[in-house]
């Protein structure tokens, strides 16, 4: 697999219409898949076909069109669950990864957290895996503790053990892959240690599920959250996989239509899993699109996707190091990170780097990446970030490095 | 010459005027751009209803730092009542470059903190 990143994977690039665009005559170089990935025509067509031929509300209609829409929707759930190594009944569709984490924070957190209890998060979390815990901890009188990140952007299992030894930890919430550092965290080991200490684990897999094989069952985490739009799917739909015993005892989060079994004037009883947690009309076309996205990824093969990301990341780490005055954050070994590389160049602010990259149609992200606590740990206000998916190649990395050299020239460095 | 990163923009970015702290000061304010996390604060000394002296502090991109530096030279000596009436166009004119919508808040952060200090109104300038 060593040479796989020299070309985009099996010439998948032609499947992505946005990548055919040019800006001022320059072909777009899209290096911001960690923010949102581009969509293959297979996903776009599946959603369009759903609206053109099968649109109907799901679950309640007795007519053939409604049955067809329901089959498409629930069929997508089955394929998404299989893709993740999970059970369809414990695979809940949410609005996005934040929606999935909020579901756990409010439904599980309000029932299971109390004064003196501890929720553990890490300094490298996205705001979406910090702020819901801040709110529910404040509401329940529980305490939020942070695990630190090392200079190479990694967590310490010894520190985790020390915190777990305190005995009050009820939940550990951790990113599978950091959206800034790229760090691939040992979530299987973290979940095992948390379980031994009597704590449940929530893994934020928004950056991991799109780019590596993930088997929820083997991973052993109690909750796993991710989102479609970073996995070549549409916006507007996320996924929560949960352990059945926990989901069954948890109260609904959002209340409304479809999540009930029976409604009386004073109280109601709940629908079975997963629908108990899916109030209101679901994102049906989005589920169909996500189903097409996981079909696409499975056809490519997640082992190959991961190999491609690793090779491309290794190449990016090597090429970026050629730029003077650059600081690259996170693990320097591509084995221990996902396809995300954050960096800073002394003397040029990240926004200015991104502005000058844009002149070459190179799309990178600049800012705090919704990880302000991590930015403070790194001692920067902002970083520039390049991230990859199946459609990127070494040429894209070369274009980035040329743009960075141009930025240094503009800034007379 | 670069249309955005002109010589004087880069010069102000690399050597910002009136940056640091002022102790004691009469007015101060600190704010950030939530989009990028850039931060800027200001200390102002007021004498006879005028900005007698000021210092900006914080970190940001070339546009936000140059905007603070360039406008600081105009703001010193200006009646406080006049500062309160300044709008976005004034800053853009002072910068002398075209500012795209995505960089507008970079350019306006320094006026935002100035108005926060003088009027208590921390909304983004129009």
Interface residues (C-beta under 8 A of the other chain):
Chain A: X347 X348 X349 X350 X351 X352 X355 X366 X367 X368 X372 X375 X381 X382 X410 X411 X412
Chain B: X2 X4 X5 X10 X14 X35 X36 X37 X38 X39 X59 X60 X61 X62 X63 X65 X103 X106
